[in-house]
Amino acid sequence: MIQRHSSRRSRLDQTVLTQRLAGAISYDRIAGYFRSSLFEVAGEALASVTGPVRIICNSDLDPQDPRSASAANKRGS
């Protein structure tokens, strides 16, 4: 089931990410825009996912975002 969440209504790091990722075996996310701050907010929870983590997002990235995603991927390996 697809569930929609909005950071305009609540803090997603506390209401969704860390709660839902605890014990997760995979994580799929469709994000309008990706920001590397996701790793700051939920980095430990994402690292604890035992299976694939896939994020589909808009291609409008900040120059720092691909570097941060690559660094997070290297830490997870």
Secondary structure, 3 states (H helix, E strand, C coil): CCCCCCCCCCCHHHHHHHHHHCCCCCEEEEECCCCCHHHHHHHHHHHCCCCCEEEEECCCCCCHHHHHHHHHHHHHC
